[in-house]
Amino acid sequence: GDSVTQMEGPVTLSEEAFLTINCTYTATGYPSLFWYVQYPGEGLQLLLKATKADDKGSNKGFEATYRKETTSFHLEKGSVQVSDSAVYFCALSEGWTGGGNKLTFGTGTQLKVEL
Amino acid sequence: GAVVSQHPSRVICKSGTSVKIECRSLDFQATTMFWYRQFPKQSLMLMATSNEGSKATYEQGVEKDKFLINHASLTLSTLTVTSAHPEDSSFYICSARPGQGSNQPQHFGDGTRLSIL
């Protein structure tokens, strides 16, 4: 079955540091890939998505590129802020979709950004 | 933006009682809602897909008689954990999808932390 593997956290960075959160996936078909973010005390929010190979999703300074050859969708940001502290979830959905179908999630990676 | 309200946010109850969790889409209609469960330091696992006016579709290994889902209107789905036991303690999260197709993203509630004593 489908699965998503994320790097374990927590990841602790200083403000303005470069962020990478690794995500790899296993899927039988051609999935769509997503990053969700959960700020403290809030629900999950869609951060970015990519629906086919070599697509790059981007939002709020975060980027992730759909790499079919390495089955990866690593999340990056060039300069993190304290306000980026949250839990980040990588997820996939089978087929081309905006995210409205069944989602398979990774375990989540907690990011802490300090001054 | 699209808002999903989940209630209660936290519930503590005795073993053997039934607990109802509500999921409401506040500013859009949701033909489809999803119920997820999250154990500590683990993934969100889809439990069931709830469709308005029809029976929910449960994922493999999820007991439909244990976790009753009712999606009676386009803005409300409920999950009832029947005869709850300590092993049912978990974080339950719902999401709602606007419109009819899968092109629209899911919007998530803030979750319900259920603790069974």
Interface residues (C-beta under 8 A of the other chain):
Chain A: V4 Y36 G41 E42 G43 L44 Q45 L46 K49 F89 S93 G95 T97 G98 G99 G100 N101 K102 L103 T104 F105 G106 T107 G108
Chain B: V4 Q6 T32 F34 Y36 K41 Q42 S43 L44 M45 L46 T49 I93 S95 R97 G99 G101 S102 N103 Q104 P105 Q106 H107 F108 G109 D110 G111
